[in-house]
Amino acid sequence: MCWAVYRWLQRRIGQHASILFLVGVGLLVSYTFYTALYPADEFYQEKYEQITLLPFPASGRLIKKDASYPDVPQGHYRACALVEVAPQDYQRLQQYLANNPRFSPRSCILGDEYYDDLPFEKVAGTISCTRYAHGYAQRGPFELLYVGLLNDGKSLVIYRFSI
């Protein structure tokens, strides 16, 4: 289809317009692949909101992040981020999760529980279970949503795993 548009532009408007069209299509495809492989911070902020059911805090700062490329055709992917928040936001989140019946306590998870999950390993693989003060999970039929609060009072791990 792109070739047909290129040929049409070449005949109707000229060589420059047709080359400009091909360059534009190439840039669009490149940008799409790049953002799929390396999502922007907004992607992880949305995952925070999806997992915690709360808006991303103003004090929040992404320290480390990684995500897998979505599987075709189902679109399953994994995403993990280490987030640093203000101590008051950390306490608010901990109290909210502890009192929310949708979340069940789960002190720690390890990436090898989920088939050597590369995004989890890159972000939280070196964090031992002893560094988690609290953890909460929400299981769906095809996904696991997890928030791990580290015992430094300001850091948390958010993790989304879909199967």
C-alpha positions as CSV (number, residue, x, y, z in Angstrom):
1,M,0.0,0.0,0.0
2,C,2.9,2.4,0.8
3,W,4.4,1.6,-2.5
4,A,1.2,2.4,-4.3
5,V,0.9,5.8,-2.5
6,Y,4.6,6.4,-3.3
7,R,4.0,5.8,-7.0
8,W,0.8,7.9,-7.0
9,L,2.6,10.8,-5.3
10,Q,5.5,10.4,-7.7
11,R,3.3,10.7,-10.8
12,R,0.9,13.4,-9.5
13,I,3.1,15.7,-7.4
14,G,6.7,14.7,-8.0
15,Q,9.8,12.9,-6.7
16,H,10.3,15.1,-3.6
17,A,6.8,14.5,-2.3
18,S,7.0,10.8,-2.8
19,I,10.4,10.6,-1.0
20,L,9.1,12.7,1.8
21,F,6.2,10.3,2.2
22,L,8.5,7.3,2.5
23,V,10.7,9.1,5.0
24,G,7.6,10.0,7.1
25,V,6.3,6.4,7.0
26,G,9.8,5.2,8.0
27,L,10.0,7.6,10.9
28,L,6.5,6.7,12.1
29,V,7.3,3.0,12.1
30,S,10.6,3.6,13.8
31,Y,9.0,5.7,16.5
32,T,6.3,3.0,17.1
33,F,8.9,0.3,17.5
34,Y,11.1,2.5,19.8
35,T,8.2,3.4,22.1
36,A,7.1,-0.3,22.3
37,L,10.6,-1.4,23.2
38,Y,11.4,1.6,25.5
39,P,8.2,3.0,27.0
40,A,8.1,6.5,28.2
41,D,7.8,7.4,32.0
42,E,4.1,8.0,31.4
43,F,3.7,4.2,30.7
44,Y,5.1,3.3,34.1
45,Q,3.0,6.0,35.8
46,E,-0.1,4.5,34.2
47,K,1.0,1.0,35.5
48,Y,1.4,2.5,39.0
49,E,-2.2,3.8,38.7
50,Q,-3.5,0.5,37.3
51,I,-1.8,-1.5,40.0
52,T,-2.4,0.6,43.1
53,L,-5.7,2.1,41.9
54,L,-4.4,5.5,43.0
55,P,-3.0,8.4,41.0
56,F,0.7,8.6,40.6
57,P,2.0,10.8,43.5
58,A,3.5,14.2,42.7
59,S,6.5,13.3,44.7
60,G,7.0,10.1,42.7
61,R,10.2,9.5,40.8
62,L,11.1,6.5,38.6
63,I,14.5,5.1,39.6
64,K,14.6,2.0,37.4
65,K,12.2,0.6,34.9
66,D,11.8,-2.1,32.3
67,A,9.1,-3.8,30.3
68,S,8.9,-6.6,27.9
69,Y,7.6,-6.3,24.4
70,P,4.0,-7.3,24.1
71,D,3.4,-10.8,22.7
72,V,1.6,-11.1,19.5
73,P,-1.4,-11.6,19.1
74,Q,-2.5,-11.6,22.8
75,G,-0.6,-8.5,23.8
76,H,0.7,-10.0,27.1
77,Y,3.7,-8.2,28.6
78,R,5.5,-7.6,31.9
79,A,6.5,-4.3,33.4
80,C,8.4,-3.5,36.5
81,A,9.5,-0.2,38.1
82,L,11.3,1.0,41.2
83,V,9.6,4.2,42.4
84,E,10.7,6.6,45.1
85,V,8.1,8.7,46.8
86,A,7.9,11.1,49.7
87,P,7.6,9.3,53.1
88,Q,4.0,10.6,53.6
89,D,3.0,9.2,50.2
90,Y,4.7,5.9,51.2
91,Q,2.7,5.8,54.4
92,R,-0.6,6.7,52.7
93,L,-0.1,4.0,50.1
94,Q,0.8,1.4,52.7
95,Q,-2.3,2.2,54.8
96,Y,-4.5,2.2,51.7
97,L,-3.2,-1.2,50.5
98,A,-3.5,-2.7,53.9
99,N,-7.1,-1.7,54.2
100,N,-8.2,-2.5,50.7
101,P,-9.9,-5.9,50.3
102,R,-8.8,-6.2,46.7
103,F,-5.2,-6.6,47.8
104,S,-3.8,-9.6,49.6
105,P,-0.6,-9.4,51.6
106,R,2.3,-10.9,49.8
107,S,5.6,-10.0,51.4
108,C,7.9,-10.7,48.5
109,I,8.0,-12.1,45.1
110,L,10.9,-13.3,43.1
111,G,11.4,-13.1,39.3
112,D,12.1,-16.8,39.0
113,E,8.6,-17.5,40.3
114,Y,7.5,-16.2,36.9
115,Y,9.7,-18.0,34.4
116,D,12.8,-15.9,34.8
117,D,11.1,-12.6,34.2
118,L,13.7,-10.3,32.6
119,P,12.0,-6.9,33.4
120,F,11.6,-7.9,37.1
121,E,15.3,-9.1,37.2
122,K,16.6,-5.9,35.7
123,V,14.7,-3.7,38.1
124,A,14.3,-5.6,41.4
125,G,16.3,-8.8,40.9
126,T,19.0,-7.6,43.4
127,I,16.5,-6.6,46.1
128,S,16.4,-9.4,48.7
129,C,13.2,-10.3,50.4
130,T,14.5,-9.0,53.7
131,R,14.4,-5.4,52.3
132,Y,10.6,-5.6,51.8
133,A,8.6,-4.1,54.6
134,H,5.2,-4.9,53.1
135,G,3.9,-6.3,49.9
136,Y,0.5,-6.6,48.3
137,A,-0.8,-8.5,45.3
138,Q,-3.9,-8.5,43.3
139,R,-4.5,-11.5,41.1
140,G,-6.7,-11.5,38.0
141,P,-7.4,-14.5,35.8
142,F,-4.6,-13.5,33.5
143,E,-2.4,-11.2,35.5
144,L,-0.6,-10.5,38.7
145,L,-0.3,-6.9,40.0
146,Y,2.1,-6.4,42.8
147,V,3.3,-3.5,45.0
148,G,6.3,-4.1,47.3
149,L,7.2,-1.4,49.8
150,L,10.8,-1.4,50.8
151,N,11.9,-0.9,54.4
152,D,13.6,2.4,53.7
153,G,10.2,4.2,54.0
154,K,10.3,5.8,50.5
155,S,10.9,3.1,47.8
156,L,8.5,0.7,46.2
157,V,8.5,-1.9,43.5
158,I,5.5,-2.0,41.1
159,Y,5.2,-5.1,38.9
160,R,2.7,-6.2,36.3
161,F,2.8,-9.8,35.0
162,S,0.3,-11.0,32.5
163,I,0.0,-14.6,31.2
